[in-house]
Amino acid sequence: MTYEYNMKIEAKTETEADEKMKALTILASKLNAKELAKLAQVVKHDPVKTALAKKYLGL
């Protein structure tokens, strides 16, 4: 099943907002709800793991 949502994305430019939306769409399609929630929890509450992930990704 597919659901539609209207969302607001904070970004400096419309291009950045488009990139964020594309990335979120990919994450939502590849991760189940539990995995996505865990990822969000880590990003929100664990800056060390988030920094390690960014380093691993070359960011």
N, C-alpha and C positions, 0 to 999 in steps of 0.2 A: 504494500500500500504506500502511497505517496501523500505527504501532507505539505501544505503551503503555509509559509509564514511571512509576515512583513517585519523586517528588521531594520534597525538603525545601527550603523557601524561608525565608530569614531575613527577618523583618519585625517591626515593633513591634506590629502588630495583625493579626488574621485578615483584616480588610478589606483592609489593605495587601497582605498575602500573596495574596489573591484578585486584586487589581488587577495585581500583578506577574505572576501566572500567566497572566492574560488577555493581557497585553502580550507576554509571551514566546511564547504560542501564536500570536498575530498575526504577530510577527516571523518565527517558524519557518514559517508558511504562506506568507508573501510573499517571503522571501529564500531563495535556494538555500544549500546547505551552505557553499560557498566564500564567499559574501557574508556570511553569518552569522558565520563564523569570522573574517573580516577585521574586521567590526564589533566582535567581542569583543576582538580583538587591539588595535585602536585604543583602545577603552575601557580596557583593562588597561594599555597601555604608552605612550599618548600623551595626557597630561592637557591639552595645549594644544588639540588637535583636539576632545577631549571637551568642554572648556569652550566652544569655539566652537559646537559642535553644540547644547549646552544653551542658549546665548545665542540662537541662531537659532530654537530651539523655544520661546523665551520662558520658560525655566526658571531 
